[in-house]
Amino acid sequence: MDQNDARVINNGSVPTEVKKWNWGAFQFNIAWGLGNKTYLPLLCLIPIFNIVWIFVCGAKGNEWAWKKGNYQDVQTFKAVQATWNRAGLIMFLITVVLVVLYIAFIGAIIAALVNSVN
């Protein structure tokens, strides 16, 4: 694909293959937004609202990045976002494991306290 075709692709319309979930935008929303020159993820700084907005970032992040970026083609875009996606997914999995361990730890402490009272 030559540069003329690339300019036609990134003319504001978003290709179908770009419209996918972005783990990087979901997990690293603010840093991801700054790195991709899209500033809607900064709304994650608003308490309570951010609980919903992180999911919007994950769902719409690729579209925002495509519109703001100066990508030569879809493959280049996917290569850049693949790093963010991989890091975001790994961080998400680590977070889930830590939350499960935390809940188990708190449960063990409560069980020990209840048993010591009896």
Secondary structure, 3 states (H helix, E strand, C coil): CCHHHHHHHCCCCCCHHHCCCCHHHHHCHHHHHHHCCCCHHHHHHCCCHHHHHHHHHHHHHHHHHHHHCCCCCHHHHHHHHHHHHHHHHHHHHHHHHHHHHHHHHHHHHHHHHHHHHC
